[in-house]
Amino acid sequence: MIKLIGEKVWLREATQEDVNKLYYWKYEEKNQEAKKWNAPYITEGRLTREEYMNSWDKEYELFPCVPRLLAVIIDEKAVGTVSCYWVDKHTNWLETGIVIYDPDYWSGGYGTEAYRTWIDFLFESTPLHRLGMSTWSGNIRMMKTAAKIGMKEEARIREARIVNGEYFDSIKMGILRREWESYRSKAVIEKNTEMN
């Protein structure tokens, strides 16, 4: 079982208990705050609990020993997911994402740590040349998180998303393997300097 342990966040293959909790956050929790930020322009059908559980097994691995999603665990609770999906297998174009459903864990660095850990894992475990992500210009938190881990804005499609009757830009960000290696080397040097 894959378990990636950070300072504040764990990423792991979901247990049945994790999937049950994530189902609650995704479909049953009353406020649904995360849906206001996580692609609110996409109409999403509601899955039954059984369908949701089965969806975790569908196309589980993108590469050997590399699942397409992991549960985000904070304080021993499943509060979100990190994920990836193919845009184009023939050109090794993989998009990534993160959602933390519980707003108690927003703005505390949890998302950045979880996303950095996920991107590190994907580059370390695959031969991929680049990783990307897509969001909308109203999701400032996601754009900041991506920038903190070294992603650069690669495309801005103007006024392509409608949220609450207002137009927003569609944003594409990405990081190349060489940029990730350079960014990671600098982070290690900074961490070692702080410790001395």
N, C-alpha and C positions, 0 to 999 in steps of 0.2 A: 504494500500500500504506500502510495506517495504521500509524504508529509513534509512540507517545507516550513521550517520554524524560523520566524523572525523575532525581533525584539518585542513587538506588541501583537503581532498577527501570525496566525498559522494558515497555511493553505494545505488542504488535504482532499483526498478522494472522499466523497461524501458517504457517511454511514446512512442507514435508513432513518435514523433519528435526525440527522442533518437535513436530509431531503424533506422530511415531514415539516421541520421548522422553516425551511426555505419556502415550502409550499404556502405555509401560513403567511410569511412576509410578502410573497408574490401575489397571492390571491385573496387572502382572508383579512389581513390587518386593515383596520378601518381607514386610516388616514392616507395610505398609499403615497407617501411623500416621494419615494424614489421614482415613481412613475411620472412625476412632474418634471424630472430631469433626465431620466434615462429613455431617450427617444420617445417623447410624448406624442410625436406625430405619427407613430406607427400603431395602427389598430391591432391589438393583440387579443386573440380569442382566449377564453378561459379553458384550461385543461382540467379534467378530473384529477383527483389525487393519484389514481392509478396511472393515468396517461402521463402525468408529470414525472412520476417515479420511473416509468418506462423510457421517458425522453432522456434520462441520464445515461441509459445504456445505448441509445441510438448513436451510431457512428462514434463510439466512445473514444477510440484512439485516432489521432491524426497522423502520428508516427508511432513506431513501436515504443511502448512505455511513456507516451506523451498523450494524456487525455485532453479532450477538447474543453473541459471545464473542471474546476476544483471549487470546493466550498471555502469561503473565507470564515475563519474561526477567530473570534475575539472573546476574551474572558470565558473560554470553553463553550461558546455558543456560536452556532451557524448564523451569520448575519448578512451574508452576501455570497457572490460568486465572482470568480475570474473566468474568462472564457476566450476561445479563439475559434475562428471559422475560416474556411477557404473562400477567397474571392475567385482565385484561379489556380488550381493545382499545377497546371502546365508551366506557369511562370513563378511558382512558389510564392504566391501572393496571399499572405495570411493577415487577417484583421484580428484585433484583440479587443477585449473589453473588461470592465469591472463594474459591479454594482454592489453597493452596501445599502441594504434596505433599512437598517435601523438608524434613524437620524441621530441617536445618541452617540454614534461613532463617526459622525461627519466633522470635519474641520479639526481633527486631532492628529492628523498624520497617518491614520490607519490605512486609508485608501492609497496613499502614496507608497507606503511600505508594501502593501499587498500587491499593488500593480508592478512595482519595481521587482519584487520577488518573482512574480509571474513572468515578466519579460526576461529576467535573468535565466530562469528555468528554461524558457522556450529557446533562447539562443544557445544555452549550454547543452541542450538535449537534442537539437536538430541542426541540420546544415543550412537553415534559412539565411538568406542574405538580408532580408528586411522584415520588419513588423510594422503594422500600421494600426490606426484606430480612426473611427468616424464619430462625430458628435455634431452638435448644433451650437451656434454662437451664443445662445442663452445659457449654455452649460459651462460657465466660467470655471467651476471647480474641476471638471474633467480636463479642460484645456490646461489649467495650471498643473494638475497632477501629471499629465503627459509631458509637459515642458520640464518639470522637475526631474524626470527620469531620463531626459535627453532627447525627447521627440521634438521634431520641428514641424511647423505648419507647412504643408505641402500643397494644399489647395483650399480655396474658399469659393464655394459656389454661392453667389449672392442671392439672397432672398428665396432660397429653395425649400425652406421648411416653414410651416405655419403652426404656431403654438398660441392657443387662446386668441385666435383671430389676428395675430401679428406675424409679420414675416421675419424670419431669421436666416442667417447664412448657414449652409452646410459646411462643416469643417473636416478636413482630412489632415491627420498628423502621422508622422512615421519616423522610424529610426533604422539606419543601416547597421549592419554588423560592425563595421569598422568604427562607426560613431559610438556604438554601445561599448566596444572594447576600450576606446579612448576615454569615454565618460566614466566607465567603471574603474579604470586605472587611476584617474584623477580622484575619484571618491575614496579609493583605498589609501592613496597618499595623504589626502586631507584627514582621514580617520586616524592614520598612524601619527600624523603631526599633532592632532588634538590629544592623543594619548600620551605623548612625550612631554 
